[in-house]
């Protein structure tokens, strides 16, 4: 691993000023672009696409696909992530929306974990890889905000990383570093089987718990610790802003324990939120902390 030379205080201040200026310039045009995506949303990039080829340029998006979703290609970072594909058809539309936001070049990665029906080993593999990847991103690009998005089993992986104490295969403590945790700016969870009703991060709250909400691991309350004092969209006063949004469709088989959704049609209908999610992510990256 090649470590970057530490920046001076003056250089760090210049980086912050430059990036804040870029974000502020882009916010008005970004919001306008998001309202006009329409048919572009699920297609290719527009003429104003902002797709970064450098992980340290602006923000890093890491997607975690659901069970059975196709793998990606072009493994990097010791085989932890792909740079092409591997997001799944529920998370991929968020990428399609974000690359149409001008002046905000995102770098996209997808977690290279099994995503198989053998849940326990698959989730554990994903958890260890995601912790290692987020720590690596922060170490390599200490000023790059991190965005996370996962569907179904992918949401479970993210939930376990953000809320639970992890150990390495050798039993040693293995968690997100404080700096990596602080750099997480927005988290989107779709159809998480760990879902629990009544949590501050539910968007909006749903009345029932997920199929796997009662297993010993679950610590959903701690997701609310990912927050800051800021200005929520549409508000003119400072409030606690939560960095995590949990989406759970009414009638979802997994996050609402609904046997009527046996075809998983409801569980696999989160792509509809891509536009609003991209708008929220954009705002999270421009609302000052």
KOLTI-678422 format. One record per atom (N, C-alpha, C, O): z negated, y negated, x negated. Coordinates in steps of 0.1 Angstrom, whole numbers, plus 5000, padded with zeros to 4 digits. Layout:
N
ZYX...
END
This chain:
289
500050124991500050005000500049874991499249874982500949784994500949664986500149554994500549525005499149504987498349394994498849254991499249224980498849175001499349044999498248964991497048984993498748864983497848774976497048684986497748624995495748674985495048594994495448454994495848394984495548395006496048255007494848155005493748185008495148044999494147934998493747885011494447905021492647805012492247745024493347655029493547655041493947575021494947485025496147555030496747515040496547665024497647745029497347805042498247805051496147855044495747915057495847815068496347835079495347685065495447585075496847545078497247525090497747545068499147515071499747625080500547595089499447755077499947865086499547845100500347855109498247815102497747795116498447675123498847695134498647565115499247455121500747485125501147445136501447545116502847585118502947675130503847655138502147775131502247875142501847805155502447835165500747725155500347665167501447565172501747565184502147495163503247405167504347485173504947445183504747605167505747685172505447735186506247735195504147785188503747835201503847725211504247745222503347605208503347495218504747455221505047425233505647455211507047415214507647525223508547485232507247645222507947755229507347775243508047835252506147725246505547765259506347725271506447795281506847595271507547545283508747625285509047665296509547635274510847715276510547865278511347925285509447915273509148055276508848085290509348175296508047995296507748015310508948005319509148075328509847905315511047895323511948015321512548065331512048075309512848195307512248315315513048385320510948325316510448435323510648425338510748535344510848315343511148295357512548325361512948335372513448325350514848345352515348475348516548495347514448575344514948695338515848775347516948815343515348795360516248865369516748995364516049085360518149005365518749125360518649155345518849265341518349045338518249055323517049135320517049205309516049135328514749195325514849335320514149375311515649415327515649555323516949585315517249705313517649485311518849505303518549475288517449485283519649425282519549395268518949255266518649185275518849205253518349075250519348965254520548985253518748855258519648745261519948665248519548705237520748555250521148475239519948415232520048375220518848395239517648335233516648435228515448395226517048565227516148665223515348635211515948575201514048665210513248645198512748775194511548805197513448845186513148975181512948965166513848945159511648995161511348975147511649095139511549205144512149075127512349185118511249185107511249275098510249095108509149095099507849105107507549025116506949195103505749215111504849095110503949075119504949015100503948905098504548775103503848675102505648775110506248655114505548585125505348465125505148655135504448595147503448685153502248685149503848775162502848865169503449005168504649025168502449105168502849245168502449315181501349305185503449375187503249445200503249595197504249645190502249665201502149815199502049875213501149855220503049965216503150025229502750175227502950235217502050225238501650365237502150435250501650405261503050525249503750585260502750685268501750725262503150725280502450815288502850965285503750985277502251055292502451195290503951235292504451205303504551295283505851345284506951245282508151285283506651125280507751025277508351055264507751105255509651025262510351055250509850995238509350885238509951065227509551005214510450905209511550885215510050825199510950725194511550775181511750895179512050675173512650715160512350615150511850505153512650645137512350565125510850545123510250445126510250655119508750655116508450565104509250565094507450485105506950405094505450405094504850465102504850345083503450335082502750475081501850495089503250555072502650685070502750775083501950855086503850755091504150835102503350805115503250885124502650685115501850645126502650585138502250605149503650515135504450445145505950455143506450475132506650435154508150425154508450275156507750195162509650235150510150105152511250105163511649995168511750215167512750225178512250325189511850435186512350275201512050355213510550395213509750335207510250505220508950565221507950485229506750505228508350395237507450315246507250375259506250345266508150455264508150505278508650405287508750285285509150455299509850365308508950275316509450195324507650285315506750185321506350075312506249955316506250105299505949995289507149925284507149805281508249995282509449935276509949815283510449725276509849795297510249675303509449555298509949435299508249565294507449455288508149405276508349285274508649495267509449465255510649385259510949285253511349435269512649365274512349225278513149135276511249205285510849075289510448985277510848865277509649035268509148955257510248905247510148805242511348995246512348955236513248845242514048795235513048805254513748695260512948565261513348465267511848575254510948445253511348375240511148425229511948255241512448185229511248135221510148105226511548125208510548075198509248155196508348115191509348285201508148375199508648505195508848595203508948525182509548645177508448755176507548755167508548855185507648965184508149085176509349105175507249155169507649275162507049395170505849395173507949485173507649595182507449725175508249765167506349795179506049925174505650015185505149965195505850145184505350245194504550355186504950395176503450395192502550495186503250635186503650685196503250695174503850825172502850935174502451005164502350945186501351055189501951155198503051125204501351275200502051375208502451345222503551375227501451275230501651245244502051375252502951375261501351485249501551605256500451635267499551555268500651735275499751775285498451835280497451845287498451865267497151915261496351785257496351735246495751735267495151595267494251575255494351475248493251655254492151625244492751615230492451515224493451715224493951695211495051585210495151515200495851565220496851455220496151315220496551235212495151295228494451165229493751145215493751035210493151245210492451235197493351195186493051105178494551255186495551225176495951075177496051005168496251035190496550895192495550795189495750695183494250835192493150745188493050715174492950605169493050825166492950805151494150725145493950645137495350755150496450685145496450535149496850455141496050505161496050375166494950285159495250175155493850345156492850275148493350245135493250125130493950345128494450325115495550215115495650135105496450225125497550125125497049985128497549895121496149965137495649825140494949765128495049655125494149855121493549805108494549765098494449665091495549845097496649825087497449695091497649615082497749675103498449555107497649435104498149335098496349435107495449325104495349295089495249185084495249405081495049385067496349335060496349245051497549375066498849335060499149195065499749115057498949165078499249035084498048975091497948985103497148925083495848885089495848775099494848755106497048705101497148595111498048635122498348555130498448765123499348805134498548855146497748945144498648785157498048835169498548975173499749005170497749065179498149195182498149215197497149175204499149265203499349295217499349445219500149515212498649505229498649645231499049665246498649595255499849775248500149815262500349965262501050025254499750025273499850165274499850215288499350145297500550325291500650375304500050515305500250595296499250545315498650675317497850725305496850665301498350835299497650885287497650785276496650775268498650705275498750595265497650495268497050435259497350465281496250375284494850435280493950365276494750575282493550645277493350625262492250605258494350645255494250625240493750485237492850475229494350385243493950245240492450225244491650165237492150275256490750265261489750325251488650265249490050445246489150505237488950425224487950415218490050375219490050295207489250165209488450135200489350095220488649975222487249985226486449895224486850105232485550115238484650215231483350205232485150315224484350415219484250415204485150375196483050465199482850485184483650605180483550705186484450585170485350695166484850755152484250685145485250875150484950945137486250995132487151025139486351005119487551065113487451215114486451275118488551285111488551435111487451495102486951605105486951425092485851475084484551435089483451465083484451365100483151325106482651195102481551155106483351115093482950985089483250885099484150895107482350775100482650665110484050605107484450595096484750585118486150535117486450445129486750495139486350315127486550225139487450105135487850095123487750025145488449905142487549815133486349805135488149745123487449645116487149525125487949505134486149455122485849335130487049235131487349175141487749225119488949135119490049185128490649105135490349315127491349375136491049355150491849325159489749385154489349365168489449225172489949195184489149125164489248985167490748945169490948855177491649005162493048965163493749025176494948995178493149115183493749165195493649055206492549005210494849015210494948895219495248935234494848855243495849045236496149085250496349235251497049295242495749295261495849435263496249465277495549415287497249555279497749585293497549745294498049815286496749785304496549925307497149955321496749895331498050045322498750085334498250225338498350325330497750245350497450375356496550465347496850585345495450405342494550485333493650585341492950545350493750715338492850805344491450785342490550835349491050705332489650665330489250545338488150495337490150495347489850375355488550385363488150485368487750275363486550265371486550135379486850035374486250155392486250045401485149945398484149985393485349815400484349715399484249655385483349575383485149685376485049625362485749495362486649465369485249405353485749275352487149265347487849165350487649375340488949375335490049425345491149425342489549475356490549525366491349415372490849305375492649435374493549335378494649385388495649425384494349375401493049335407492149465407492549575403490949455413490049565414490549665425491049615436490449795423490749895432489549975436488549975428489450025448488250085453487750215448486650255448488750295442488350435438488450445422489050355416487750545417487850575403488950675399489450745408489250675386490350765382489850905381488650935381490850995379490551145379489551175367488751275369489651105356488851145345487751035342487251025330487350965352486450855349484950905347484150825342484651025351483351075350483051155337481951195335484051165328483751245316482851165307482851035308482151225298481051155290481551035282480750945280482751035278483250925269483150785275482750695268483550775288483950645293482950535292481750555295483350425287482550305284483350175289483450085281483850185300484750075305484049935305484749835303482749925306482149795306482449725293482549595294482549795282482749725269484049665268484249585259485049695277486349625276486149475279486949395274485149445286484949295289484449215277484449095278484049285267483649215255484849155247484649075238486049205251487249145245487549015253488249025263486948905250487148785257486948665248486648675237487248545254487048425247486848315257487148325269486348195253486148085262487448005261487747945251488147995272489447925272489747875286488947855294491047845288491547785301492447885307493647895304491947965317492848055324494047975330493947865334495148045331496347985337496047925351495447995360496347795353496147735366494747665367494447605377493947675357492647625357492547505348493147495338491747405352491547285344490147285338489647175333489447395338488047405332487947525324488647625326487147525314486947635305486147745312485147725319486647865310485947985316486148105306486848095296485448205309485548335301486948395305487248425316487748415295489048465296489048615290488648625279489348705298489348845294490748885288491748855294490748945277491948985270492549115275493749145272491849185283492249315289492549295303491749245311493749355308494049365322494349505325495349565320493649565334493849705339494549695352494049645362495749755352496549765365496449905370496650005363496149915383496050045390496650025404496049965412497750095406498450085419497650155430497050255427497550095442496950165453497650295455498850295456496950405456497550535458497950605446498550715447497750555434498050615422497350745420496050755422498050855417497450985416496250985406495251045408496550925394495550935383494450835383493350865381494850705385493750605385493050585398491950515398493550645409492850635422492550775428492150785439492850875420492551015424493151045438492451105446494351005439495051025452496051145452497051135446495651265458496551375458497851355465498751435463497851255474499151225481500251175472501451175476499951135460500951085450501351205441501451185429501451325446501751445438503051435431503251505421503951355435505251335428505151235417506051215410503951165417503751055407504650935408504750855399505150925420506050805422505350675421505850575415504050675427503250545426502750535411502750415406502350635405501850635391502950585382502650525371504150605385505250565376506050445381507250445380505350355387505950235393505350105387505250005395504950105375504349985369505349895362505049785358506649945361507649855354507849725362508249625357507449725375507649605384506849495379507049375382505749515371504949405366505349345353504649255348506449395347506849355334506949195332506549145322507549135342507848995341506448915341506248825333505548945351504348875351503448905339502748825334503449035334502749075322503248995310502448945302504548975309505048905298504648755298504348695288504648705311504148565312502748545308502348455302501848645312500448645308500248655293499448585287501048745287500948765272501348635265500648585256502448575270502848445264501748335265501548265256501148335277500048235278498848265269498248175264498548395268497448425259497648385245496748355237498948385241499248345227499348195225499448155214499348125236499447975234498147905239497947785235497347975247496047915251495147925239494848025234494647805234493847805222492447875224491847865234492047945213490748015213489747915206488647955204
END
